[in-house]
Amino acid sequence: MALELFHFEGKQKLSDWRGIHNKKADRTIEINESVKLLLRRLVRGEDRIKLDTTGFSCHTDLHSELCLVNKPVRIDNSGLTIYVPSSQSYVNRTLKPYANRDDGTAMSRVSPVKIVNGDVNAPACRITHDAPAVVFSSGGFTGNVFHEINEVIIPLFITTRHFRSRLKFLITDYKPWWVSKYSKVLTHLSHYEAINPAANGNAVHCFPGAVIGLVYHGKLALNATDIPGGYSAFDFKHFLRESYNLKIKNVSEIKREKPILILISRKKSRVVSNENEIVVMMEELGFEVVVTRPNRMSNLNKFAALVNSCSVLVGAHGAGLTNQVFLPDGAVMVQVVPLGLEWASTNYYGAPTKEMGVQYLEYKIEPEESSLMQTYGRDHPVITDPASVFAKGYYAARAVYIDAQNLKINVKRFKETVVQAKELIGRSSPLN
């Protein structure tokens, strides 16, 4: 689409909302028809019809909630209240703009946004913007890179990329460290500085339209046929390469005597107690091994470049494997699968690799390689029947298999998987 379609015509009109005394100073930007079309892509069926006819529409599914406004709105920072003008009866709706609404713990960390739709007394504008707002939260499970990418960054890309940066982010539960960490992503999706509503709590911002909430496609997933259509994991990886200025597109472009293997080291749970032995084995196979700990991964600008230069990424099931999004095409990810975590390992980190252009291997540990064997004994249901533990609920199972399990890997057996990873390096497409 031609770039000029994303610029506003600059039309202005006086607000006719009730309760405004100084109309001369209270001007709002009229939304451009091309931007209405872009908003329209975020809904389908009856939701789209409602947006077209009323200017306001919401869609709710298991993981997320999304509301759209294609006419002027006012956002009162003091109470996180969004006023949507309408001749219809007053409707009050509360929404938490974070893509994990099925998880009560995550959502307890997300501030609600109140949407008031109808013929109401709205506060006067103090700051008027000429681009639509996108309202989302940096609360929830941020602080964990999997949740940051899965529930904020990918949904933000899916929701906003087609606007070509002509929109403004209003971030609730604003965390300066998070905004700094993902500054390259935010600045490549919006031409404007993000708004922290807590920084000017008495301000009322006026926008020509708004998106409240983000679109979610699944765990580390981008489905080209889903709303808004057209964006795949390939497109997201290309966007990341642009944002972080990553040089290597395909692993075949890496010209090194020894390929780099990044080993993600854990220090709290799922710790590999014989990590040094593993490193020696990998080096003997001809890898340059880079052992990476969480503090190194926190500087995403530098760490993304490191991951982009490596041929193999290895780690036990955990958030660090989310960094596969920075791997060059054809690289290999090896996931060490702890006892009881087969389903989570495959669905959280294994399944997305194919769409990301990454080759994938699993190393499933034997009971003897788990600390749970020493804790419970070979015949305990924790060892013989993990499904019975999961039947008690997620948090009961998490306490055992995620929080209390460490590993001592059989080096000889694991060596076979690392050899296989080395043989796969350089393939131009992922394994079938």
Secondary structure, DSSP 8 states (H G I E B T S, - for coil): --GGGGS----EEE---TT-S-GGG-EEE---HHHHHHHHTT--HHHHHHHHHHSEEEEE-SS-EEEEE-S-EEEETTTTEEEEE-SS--EEEEE--SS-TT-HHHHTTS--EEEEEES------SEE-SS-EEEEES-TTTTSHHHHIIIIIHHHHHHHGGGTT-SEEEEET--HHHHHHTHHHHHHH-SS--B-TTTTTT-EEEES-EEES----STT---TTSTT-S--HHHHHHHHHHHHT---SBGGG---SS-EEEEE--SSSS-BTTHHHHHHHHHHTT-EEEEE-HHHHT-HHHHHHHHHT-SEEEEESSGGGGGGGGS-BT-EEEEEE-TT-HHHIIIIIITHHHHTT-EEEEEE--GGGBHHHHHH-TTSHHHH-HHHHHTT-HHHHIIIIITS--B---HHHHHHHHHHHHHHTT-SS---
